[in-house]
Amino acid sequence: MKSIPFFDLKEQNQKLKSDLDRAIQQVISETSFILGKEVANFEKNFASFTGTRYAIGVNSGLDALVLAIRALGLKENNEVLLPAHTFIATALGVSWAGAKPVFVDVDPDYCLLDLSKAKKALTKNTKAILPVHLYGQPAPMNEILNFAKENQLFVIEDAAQAHGASIHGKKCGSFGDLGCFSFYPSKNLGAFGDGGIITTDREDLYEKISSLRNYGSKIKYQHDLKGMNSRLDNLQAALLDIKLKYLSDWNAKRRALAKIYSEELINVKALRLPKDRPGFESVYHLYVILTERRDELKDFLEKQGMHTGIHYPVPMHLQKAYQDLNYKAGDFPVAEKIAKNCLSLPFYPELPAEDVKTVCQAIQKFFQK
Ligand SMILES: *Cc1c(COP(=O)(O)O)cnc(C)c1O
């Protein structure tokens, strides 16, 4: 039986091997490992790719969120609105920056923060909104920016799954005060280890975050802020810069594969498939379907060597780590339902189209039983 992996980087890395090897040797022979010219170069290229004036390389996507929120100067009881359905790093970024995450239910069609429910979560302490471009789908930024303006909120985009996603050509990470990206290896642009980056047009935030990521220092041994050690490795920057050139191609391949999934599965009535709003270009970090029979379907596919994932099985308000916030089951019914019904199908740019069709045939068979 042929196995179809959920995700696989081997082919992609093999194709880039000689470029990657050369870059590694170059950094080693330069013996420049921390904040060298490769970091500066990659920051410039990533900012230009995203369409922002600045980008600051950091240690991880989580640190990008922590530093972004710290740079905005939020204090202990300041509240940040974020979706109840996301990866936990979105909430932890707020917590580690010393502010308070406030969860908002998501919409059932896109699984993104539901702005109509954000209004009810506002208090006099609300200082920021943190939409997540989940699964590579752009959150509706025009509406979010209007909402933020009306309520005097900062906007931080969690674009960890959305490198290159856009709304009418404008890229995710370029709408808010700050955009936060992760280079975790399985992201659309992945490093060979951990990494992250923050994008912004604001010079003051660029200056502050550049200092905060480097012990709060601009001049060696002079520390103006209580900063962290959260720098993107020079080696990772050199490798990411090579991969950045291919990112648009890989995203196009993801969209082509998503189209095949959607065409093959359109007639399976029991499924809710991803869909695109007009002018919104998802980069399909994941291809996620919703079905009431999720666990059964997952087992059925697994037995035939087709590997799937669940993103994510527990919403934020039901995580043990956040029991101190006193939410309870039933508070965010849409997020809770998505957690039970979501299934991520095998997905990566080099996945053969025939494998997509094989998975679709198995899914059709499952629902015909
Ligand atoms: C991956 C991810 C992060 C965190 O990134 P790390 O680099 O793993 O710290 C944050 N938010 C979302 C939505 C993510 O998917």
The ligand as an SDF file (V2000), in Angstrom:
LIG
                    3D

 15 15  0  0  0  0  0  0  0  0999 V2000
    2.9990   28.5270   13.7660 C   0  0  0  0  0  0  0  0  0  0  0  0
    2.1220   29.5790   14.2980 C   0  0  0  0  0  0  0  0  0  0  0  0
    2.5640   30.4990   15.2630 C   0  0  0  0  0  0  0  0  0  0  0  0
    3.8400   30.3740   16.0230 C   0  0  0  0  0  0  0  0  0  0  0  0
    4.9820   30.2030   15.3150 O   0  0  0  0  0  0  0  0  0  0  0  0
    6.2710   29.4820   15.9260 P   0  0  0  0  0  0  0  0  0  0  0  0
    7.3370   29.8790   14.9750 O   0  0  0  0  0  0  0  0  0  0  0  0
    5.9910   28.0290   15.9720 O   0  0  0  0  0  0  0  0  0  0  0  0
    6.5070   30.0550   17.2910 O   0  0  0  0  0  0  0  0  0  0  0  0
    1.7110   31.5310   15.6150 C   0  0  0  0  0  0  0  0  0  0  0  0
    0.4760   31.6240   15.0960 N   0  0  0  0  0  0  0  0  0  0  0  0
    0.0070   30.7460   14.2070 C   0  0  0  0  0  0  0  0  0  0  0  0
   -1.3730   30.9360   13.6620 C   0  0  0  0  0  0  0  0  0  0  0  0
    0.8070   29.6830   13.7930 C   0  0  0  0  0  0  0  0  0  0  0  0
    0.3170   28.8020   12.9110 O   0  0  0  0  0  0  0  0  0  0  0  0
  1  2  1  0
  2  3  1  0
  2 14  2  0
  3  4  1  0
  3 10  2  0
  4  5  1  0
  5  6  1  0
  6  7  2  0
  6  8  1  0
  6  9  1  0
 10 11  1  0
 11 12  2  0
 12 13  1  0
 12 14  1  0
 14 15  1  0
M  END
$$$$
